[in-house]
Amino acid sequence: MHLLIIGGGLAGLAAAHTIHRSAAKDDTLTITVVEPKAYIEVPWATLRAFFDCRVSETCTMPMSNFLAKHPKVTHIRAKVTSLTKSEVTLDNGQKLSFDVCLLATGARKSLDILNAYVSASTSDSEEQALESRRDALAATGKNMFAASSILIIGGGAIGTELAADIAGFSAMQNGPKPSVTLVHSGNHLVPELRAKGATKVLNMVKDMGVKVHLQEKAIEKDGKWFLESSDQPIEADLVIKTTGVYPINDFMKVGLSHSLDDRGWVKVDDHFRVPGTEGRIFAVGDCCDALQKTGVNAMGSKTAVAKNIIKTLRALRQNMSPDFLTGLATKAEGPPVFLITVGPKKGLAQTPFGALTWPLPQLKNRTMFIFRAKMELGL
Ligand SMILES: Cc1cc2nc3c(=O)[nH]c(=O)nc-3n(C[C@H](O)[C@H](O)[C@H](O)COP(=O)(O)OP(=O)(O)OC[C@H]3O[C@@H](n4cnc5c(N)ncnc54)[C@H](O)[C@@H]3O)c2cc1C
């Protein structure tokens, strides 16, 4: 039996780890992960890695570390360019058939450095790939510090954390500091936070010297930037857009277009199965519309996804149609905790008990919870 996983990010590898462990004695199972990058990266630590090389070195790790602990898994460094109900085609022309497939291709962010899959070279060595990724992360931070004024468009979690990190880390350095302006169209920063927590974050960000404009849009006229409502000019030597996430599921448009929703996200039923694929294709993480797009959900779904895939493989082995399987595990949102850093020392955790500024934010600042991702991947 062949399980093909498309995307070796947190969702794909957490599922691979759990399936590998549950099917340890099954000699007939092979698992292939198709992933262009030669390394694993913990995305929620990436912004911090722009400014702190210790984070850059720990939030990126060689894929071979994962493979050494998961001998049933083969890694193919490539991108999938098309998918049908039984086969994928890769960007190197290779075709691979599968019994069951798991889609875990994530989503594109408006800040390009976060989309490492786009420019990932599949021919350099693992060491070269890691080194050039770490160099690119450091260069991004240097480029930001070299600007005299930075405009960040989008005050979601990414824009807000980035604005505070630029202000906080540049304050710790000698030399000129960039001025930072954050423009957000919503009525409070970080939509995932409740209003009270968002106000605390706003005050922390302002205390760090960031100029914040809420319920505003930044517009460009002749290469200069202005606030839309008042035409007030915005200093902007460097403009960074952090406005959203977008689907990257075009490889399904020919063979499985009916399995994409109107916006291009992969549709799934309650058991992570993609409709119209006879129960053989599953999807998890940011690529689909199953749950909120968080790392907690991407990794936390691993047990349910693994259980359902193992049941499906068993059914196929017995020549049963997996379409009619019962007793499958059901998708569920992770714990209702949302945690954001505000610069290198502060932050806010929204929990069922209220918005806390201690101790979870300090723990995140100290560790970036990289250990949590490693644990979920069996590393
Ligand atoms: C800056 C930032 C901060 C965040 N902060 C938090 C946080 O505090 N808490 C939280 O819970 N979540 C956070 N998240 C979200 C979290 O990181 C994601 O929800 C999670 O990484 C999604 O995992 P995934 O595996 O679905 O996608 P990804 O981790 O993006 O992995 C997808 C993988 O698929 C590969 N791929 C893409 N296309 C193809 C293709 N055609 N063929 C083969 N492979 C392909 C990519 O190379 C990539 O490795 C943050 C994200 C970012 C970017």
The ligand as a Tripos MOL2 file, in Angstrom:
@<TRIPOS>MOLECULE
LIG
   53    58     1     0     0
SMALL
NO_CHARGES

@<TRIPOS>ATOM
      1 C1          4.4470   34.1840   10.5350 C.3       1 LIG1
      2 C2          3.4640   33.1490   10.9840 C.ar      1 LIG1
      3 C3          3.0790   33.1010   12.3130 C.ar      1 LIG1
      4 C4          2.1840   32.1220   12.7490 C.ar      1 LIG1
      5 N1          1.8490   32.0670   14.0740 N.ar      1 LIG1
      6 C5          1.0760   31.0500   14.5200 C.ar      1 LIG1
      7 C6          0.8100   30.8970   15.9010 C.ar      1 LIG1
      8 O1          1.2590   31.6890   16.7260 O.2       1 LIG1
      9 N2          0.0350   29.8560   16.2940 N.ar      1 LIG1
     10 C7         -0.4810   28.9550   15.3960 C.ar      1 LIG1
     11 O2         -1.1630   28.0010   15.8050 O.2       1 LIG1
     12 N3         -0.2550   29.0830   14.0770 N.ar      1 LIG1
     13 C8          0.5090   30.0940   13.6160 C.ar      1 LIG1
     14 N4          0.7660   30.2170   12.2790 N.ar      1 LIG1
     15 C9          0.0800   29.3210   11.3330 C.3       1 LIG1
     16 C10         0.7570   27.9660   11.1970 C.3       1 LIG1
     17 O3          2.1400   28.0980   11.0390 O.3       1 LIG1
     18 C11         0.1260   27.2460   10.0170 C.3       1 LIG1
     19 O4         -1.2550   27.1180   10.2740 O.3       1 LIG1
     20 C12         0.7270   25.8680    9.7910 C.3       1 LIG1
     21 O5          2.1000   25.9640    9.5130 O.3       1 LIG1
     22 C13         0.0150   25.1780    8.6350 C.3       1 LIG1
     23 O6          0.6480   23.9680    8.3740 O.3       1 LIG1
     24 P1          0.5130   23.3040    6.9270 P.3       1 LIG1
     25 O7          1.3520   22.0710    6.9700 O.co2     1 LIG1
     26 O8         -0.9000   23.2170    6.5420 O.co2     1 LIG1
     27 O9          1.1730   24.3640    5.9500 O.3       1 LIG1
     28 P2          2.7130   24.7240    5.8030 P.3       1 LIG1
     29 O10         3.3940   24.6670    7.1170 O.co2     1 LIG1
     30 O11         2.7240   25.9900    5.0330 O.co2     1 LIG1
     31 O12         3.2990   23.5500    4.9060 O.3       1 LIG1
     32 C14         2.8760   23.3290    3.5860 C.3       1 LIG1
     33 C15         4.0050   22.6360    2.8390 C.3       1 LIG1
     34 O13         3.5390   22.2550    1.5470 O.3       1 LIG1
     35 C16         4.5830   22.4590    0.6010 C.3       1 LIG1
     36 N5          3.9620   22.6410   -0.7190 N.ar      1 LIG1
     37 C17         3.2260   23.6890   -1.1640 C.ar      1 LIG1
     38 N6          2.8120   23.4700   -2.4310 N.ar      1 LIG1
     39 C18         3.2930   22.2490   -2.7860 C.ar      1 LIG1
     40 C19         3.2040   21.4600   -3.9800 C.ar      1 LIG1
     41 N7          2.5160   21.8740   -5.0600 N.pl3     1 LIG1
     42 N8          3.8310   20.2580   -4.0010 N.ar      1 LIG1
     43 C20         4.5180   19.8040   -2.9050 C.ar      1 LIG1
     44 N9          4.6280   20.5090   -1.7600 N.ar      1 LIG1
     45 C21         4.0220   21.7150   -1.7020 C.ar      1 LIG1
     46 C22         5.3080   23.6990    1.1010 C.3       1 LIG1
     47 O14         6.6460   23.7310    0.6560 O.3       1 LIG1
     48 C23         5.2120   23.5450    2.6210 C.3       1 LIG1
     49 O15         6.3550   22.9460    3.1710 O.3       1 LIG1
     50 C24         1.6520   31.1890   11.8160 C.ar      1 LIG1
     51 C25         2.0370   31.2490   10.4780 C.ar      1 LIG1
     52 C26         2.9420   32.2090   10.0610 C.ar      1 LIG1
     53 C27         3.3700   32.2290    8.6160 C.3       1 LIG1
@<TRIPOS>BOND
     1     1     2 1
     2     2     3 ar
     3     2    52 ar
     4     3     4 ar
     5     4     5 ar
     6     4    50 ar
     7     5     6 ar
     8     6     7 ar
     9     6    13 1
    10     7     8 2
    11     7     9 ar
    12     9    10 ar
    13    10    11 2
    14    10    12 ar
    15    12    13 ar
    16    13    14 ar
    17    14    15 1
    18    14    50 ar
    19    15    16 1
    20    16    17 1
    21    16    18 1
    22    18    19 1
    23    18    20 1
    24    20    21 1
    25    20    22 1
    26    22    23 1
    27    23    24 1
    28    24    25 2
    29    24    26 1
    30    24    27 1
    31    27    28 1
    32    28    29 2
    33    28    30 1
    34    28    31 1
    35    31    32 1
    36    32    33 1
    37    33    34 1
    38    33    48 1
    39    34    35 1
    40    35    36 1
    41    35    46 1
    42    36    37 ar
    43    36    45 ar
    44    37    38 ar
    45    38    39 ar
    46    39    40 ar
    47    39    45 ar
    48    40    41 1
    49    40    42 ar
    50    42    43 ar
    51    43    44 ar
    52    44    45 ar
    53    46    47 1
    54    46    48 1
    55    48    49 1
    56    50    51 ar
    57    51    52 ar
    58    52    53 1
@<TRIPOS>SUBSTRUCTURE
     1 LIG1         1 GROUP 0 **** ****
